[in-house]
Amino acid sequence: MSRTPQNLSAWQVLSRTHRRLQNHLESALKAEGLPPLDVLDALAALDAGQDGQTAKSLENSLMLPQYGVSRLLDRMEKDGLIRRVADATDKRLKHVHLTETGRATLIAMVQTRDAALNTFLAPRAKPGQLDRITDLLSLLDQDLSDPTSG
């Protein structure tokens, strides 16, 4: 298994930049007294999807294993951001719904995230560069095992 310096260099830059940006976003959310990024991702997925998604349907959109989604939903339910409702026909199945608190939290988190993204990205990229970066990173984001992707 050989690693070319180019592959290694690309991985190091991607990894370091991801950590730096994630830390910046987490700090901004924390400064506003808001939950962490994993909660934002879950709230956004629930808001974007059909009302009453299941934990199973969130596994794919959040790219988390079942136990990770369960723990995240437990925390969110404890904080009043979601509620789980048993399915009328299969009591083992729970549908996840955003609460009003969850919707308000999502709005505040999105505003904070957007402002933090701007303060992180604006001084680092000239106009047009973010579009090119997005296009290039989209190539890496393709699931090559999925014949319908790309």
Residue pairs with C-beta under 8 A, 6 or more apart in sequence:
14 140
21 120
22 37
24 116
24 119
24 120
25 37
25 113
25 116
25 117
25 120
26 36
26 37
27 116
28 112
28 113
28 115
28 116
29 35
29 36
29 37
29 40
29 109
29 112
29 113
29 116
30 36
32 108
32 112
34 105
34 108
34 109
34 112
35 76
35 79
35 81
35 105
35 109
38 62
38 72
39 72
39 75
39 76
39 81
39 105
39 109
40 106
40 109
40 110
40 113
41 62
42 58
42 62
42 72
42 73
42 76
43 76
43 81
43 98
43 102
43 105
43 106
43 109
44 106
44 110
45 53
45 58
45 61
45 62
46 53
46 58
46 82
46 96
46 97
46 98
46 102
47 98
47 103
47 106
49 57
49 61
51 97
51 98
52 85
52 95
52 96
52 97
53 95
53 96
54 93
54 94
54 95
54 96
55 66
55 69
55 70
55 73
55 94
55 96
56 66
58 64
58 69
58 73
58 96
59 65
59 66
59 69
62 68
62 69
62 72
64 72
73 82
73 84
73 96
76 82
76 102
77 83
77 84
79 101
80 99
80 101
80 102
81 98
81 99
81 101
81 102
81 105
82 96
82 97
82 98
82 99
82 102
83 96
83 97
83 99
84 94
84 95
84 96
84 97
85 94
85 95
85 97
86 93
86 94
86 95
87 93
87 94
87 95
98 106
121 130
125 133
142 149
142 150
143 149
144 150
